[in-house]
């Protein structure tokens, strides 16, 4: 292993994230020792083309149909891995090619989640992120940390969320009051820091996933741009009340979801606008239900991820939540890069043998190391 990676001092690490919304690869660099963030480096976003997105969606659909039963859809998975390697190497070049950019000594790549089964009392969890690690490591030219979730699942954890180690580092930079970081991707997850410093993290329910699916199904693009459709619609309050009786909300954290555990079918029979409004309100109400499961009310919630760009979603959160709601930018963070930054931190923690998950974040029995290292 690279000597700089193995030592205990701060190093420049690159992180990458491609979420279940299949919109882009985000790349970011941070200077970190695995515990704290000392400096923020360049970032880049490599948007997927329509053709690349179709390849990744086909692999996701095939994975859902397979569901760990019978022969794996290897041809579709291989095509997706080629796309993942190509787009991540493009993002690497965009980021490291910027004037004055430091040279990372390590990269953390999450891969593309195509299937996730949460752990239940009668059924172990399982998770699958697509990545061709040798091809990726060769393309980037530095040691590669990857497969961050499998070890946690094998040890009895949910395998998600994994960003709390990074969220905690960000919150420490803000001061000591109880706070929550909310990530609004396909699924919503929170990391709460209580007054005594304890970390609690779990998926709260859907975020953008069902809304995006609903809009795309109706041929109006890939997402509700500017929240305009939801703003023009009316929430079906009776349906919303029924949705909130789902058994998920009675489950104690930590808990995790697959992107499709809640989907656009929840709005079937509604108009485009009313469906968007109802799904948006439901996602916000699910976050509020998660906040109610915390042992104390936070002073503020900081929203990250793509959903923070949706004014209708943010307005719904402010209606539903009992605390101040800020965007990542209002807290002084780089909102579009937080997940990529998180996997940079997890990469150096993997290389240095530090835990990635804890009983309060994934339900794993004890603080647990994870990730694989190549190169």
N, C-alpha and C positions, 0 to 999 in steps of 0.2 A: 504494500500500500504506500502511496505517496506520503513522505515524511510529514509534510504540512498537514495532511488530512489526519494522520495518526496522533499528532501532538495535541496539547490541550488549549492552545491559543486560538485567537480568532482568525478565520480564513474567509476568503470570498467563495461563496457557494451559489450555484445557479439552481433554481427550481422551476418546474414546469407543471402546468395543470391543463387538462382538457376535460371539461365537465360533461354531464349528461345532456346539456342543452345543445351540444355539438355545434357550437358557433365558432370557436377559435381555440388555438393553443396560446395560453398566457405564459410568458417567461419573465423571470425576475431574478436579480442578484441581491444578496445581502452579505454583509460582513458579520459573522457570528461565531461564537464558540460553542453553540448548541444550547446555551441557556439564555443569553441575552442577544439583542440585536444592537450592534454598535454603529452601523452605517447602512444606508440604503443605496444600492447601485442602479444601473440601467434596467429598464424593462422593455418588453416588446410584446406585440400581439400579432399572431399570424392567423388571419381569418381563414376558415375553411371555404373552399369553393363549393358550389352546388354538387359537383361530382364527388368531391371528397366526403362531403356530408352524407351523400347517398351511400357510399361504401361503408361508413361507420354505422349508419342507421340499419343497413342490411345485416351487418354483423350483430348489432343489438337485437334486431328482430329474430335472427336465427338463434341467438343465445337464449332468448325468452322461450322460443318454441322447443329448444333442446332441454333446458332446465335441468341439466345434470343427469339426463336419462338417455341412454343409447349412445350412438356415435356422435362425437363432436363435429360441428360444422367447420372442419379445418380449413377448407378453401376460402370461405368467407372471413374466417378469423385471420388467415394469412394475408389476405388482401387488406384488411383493416390494419394489420401490423405494419405493412409497407407504407400505408398512408400516414400512420402515426410517426414512423421514423422520419419520413420525408418532411412532414410539417414541423416536427420538433427541431430537426436540424436547420430548417429555414428560420425558425424563431431564434435558435442559438446564434445563427449568423447575423440576424438583425440586431440582436442584443449586444453581442461581443464586438460587432463592427462599429459601434458608436464611438465617436471621438472620446478618447480618454478612458474608455471602458477598462476596468481591471480584468485580469484573466482568472476565471474561476478554477479552483483546484478539484472541484467535485460537482456533480450534477445529481439532482433528485428528480426522477420522472415517475409520476403517478401511474401513467398508462390510462387506457380507456376502460372505465367500468361498463361492462355489458350485462352483468347479472349480479345480484346481491340478494341473498336470502338471510333474513335476520334470524338470530338464535331464538328459539322458543323452548319451553320446558320439555316438550316431547320431540324436538327436532333441532339438531345442531345447525349453526349458521354455516354459510358458504359465501364466497365472494370471488369474482373473476374480473381482473383488469388485464386487458390485452396489451402486450408489449413484446417485441423481439429484442430482448436485452442485449445480446451480443451485437446485433446490428446497430442498436441505439448507441451503445458504448463506443463502437467504432466510428460512428458518425460524429459524435461529440468530441471524442479524443481525450476525455478525462475519465477518472473512475466514476462509476454509475451506481447510485443507490436506487432500488426499485422494490416492487412487491411489498409494500408497506403494511398491507392489511392481513395477509394470510396467517401470519404467526399469531396475531391476536385472536382470530377466529378459531384457530386450532387449539388455543389455550382456553377457549370458552367465552371469549369476548364477542361483541357485536361486530368488530372490525371497523366501526365508525361511531362517532366522528373522530378523525385523527388530527384535526387542526388545533385542538385545545392547547397543546404545548406552545404553539406559536401565538395563539390568542392571549395566553397568559403573559408572554413576553411583551406583547403590545400593551396590554392593560397595565403592566408594571411601569411602563413609560409614562402613563397618564396620572398615576397616583394611586391611592389606596382604597377609595370608596368602592362598595359593591357595584359591580357592573356586569353587563351581559354583552357578548358579541354574537350577533345573529348573522349567519351566512344564508343568503337567499339565492340558491342555485336551483337545480331541478327539484331538489328536496331542501327543506329548511332545517338548519341545526343551530343550536345555541351552545355557547360556552359561558358559564356563569362563574364569577369569582365572588365568594361570600366574604363577609367582613373579616373572618379569620383566615382568609387566603385559600380556603378549600376550593378545588375546581370540580364543577359538575357540568357534564356535557351530554347532549343527546339530540337525536332528530326529533323535531316537533311535529312534522307532517309535511305536506307538499308545500312547494313555493311556486316557482315558475313553471314547473313541468306540465301540470294539467292545463294551465292557461296557454302555454305555447302550443301544446298539442291541439287544443280547441281551436285556436286561431288558424293554425296550419291546416287542420281538417277542413276549414271553411274557405281555404284558398286566399287568406288575407295576410300572407307572409309567414314569418317564423315566430313572431311574438306580437304582443299587444303594444305597438310602438307608442311611447308616451302615455300609456294607460288610457288611450282615447276610447277604445271600445268599452272598457269597463266604466269609464266616466259617462258614456252615453246610455248605459244599460241600467236596469233595476235589479237589485238583489232579490232572489226568490227566498224570502225569509223562512218559509215553511220548510223548503228543501234544505236550507242552511241548518236549521235546527235538527233535522233528521241526520244530516251528515255528521253533526257534532256528537251524535249518540254512538258513533262507531267505537268498537271495543278498544281501538288503539289509544284513545284518550284516557282510558282507565288504567292502562298499563303503567307501571312504575318505571321511571328511568333507572339506569341507562337503557336506551332502546334505539333501534335503527330501522330504516326503511329502504326498500328498493324504489327506484324512480317511478315504477309503474304500480306500486301498491295502491296509490290514489291516482286516478287518471281522468281524462276528459269525459269519460262516460258519466261522471257525476252530474254533468250539465245536460245530458241528453233530453231533447224535447223543448229546450229553451231557444230563444233567438240568439244570434251571434252575440249581440251586445249584452243581453241579460245573462247569458252563459258566462261571458267574460267577467261581468260584475260579480256573479255568484261565486265563481271559482276564486276570484281575487279575494273576496271577503272571507271565504272559507279558509284560504291559506293564512290570512292574517289572524283569523279566529283560532286556528290551530297553534300559531305562535303564542297567542294569549293563553291558551290552555296549557302550553308548556311552561310559561312563566308562572302560572298558578301552582305548578308542581315543585317549584323551588322552595327552599326553606325560608327565604326572606325576599322581600320585594327589592329589586335592584334600584339604584339611584338613576341609572340611565341604561339605555340599550343602544348599541352602535351597529347599524345595518351595513353589511358588506355583501358582495356578490351582485349579480346582474339585476336582481329584483329591486335594488335601491334606486335604479334609474326609472322605475315605473311610479309616477306620481300618485296614481290611484292606489297602488299597493302601499306606498308609504303613508298615504292619508288613512287607509284602513288600519294600518298598524297604530297610528297615533290615536285613532278612535278607540281601538281595542285595548291598548296597553296602559298599565297604571304608572308609567314612568316616562321620563324624557326619552324621546326617540331622535337619534342623530344619524346622519349618514357617515360613512367612513371618512369622507373628506372633511366634514364638519369636526371630526375628532383629530384631523391632521394626518390621516392615514391615506395610503394609496389603494383605494377601494377595488380597482380592477386587478390588482396584483397580489392581493393578500393570500389567496390559495397557492399561487406559485411560490410566494415567499415562504409559506408554511412548509412546502415540500423541500425547499432549500434547508430550512432548519431541521426537518426530519431526516434529511440526508446526512448531515453532519452528526446528528444524534445516533443514527444507524452506524456510521463509521466508528464512532467513539463508544459504542456499547451503552448508550443512555436509553432509558425507557421512552417508548412512544405512546404508551397508553396506560391507564390506571383504572382501578375499580370504579371510580366515580365518573369516568369518561366513556368507557366501552363495556363495563361490567366484567372485565377480565379479573380473575381472582387476586392478582397481585400486580404491582408495577411490572410492565412487560416490555422487553426489547422487541424489535421487529426489523423488517426490511432485509433485503439481500444486497450484497455489494459485489460489483464486478469491476476488475481492472485495478 
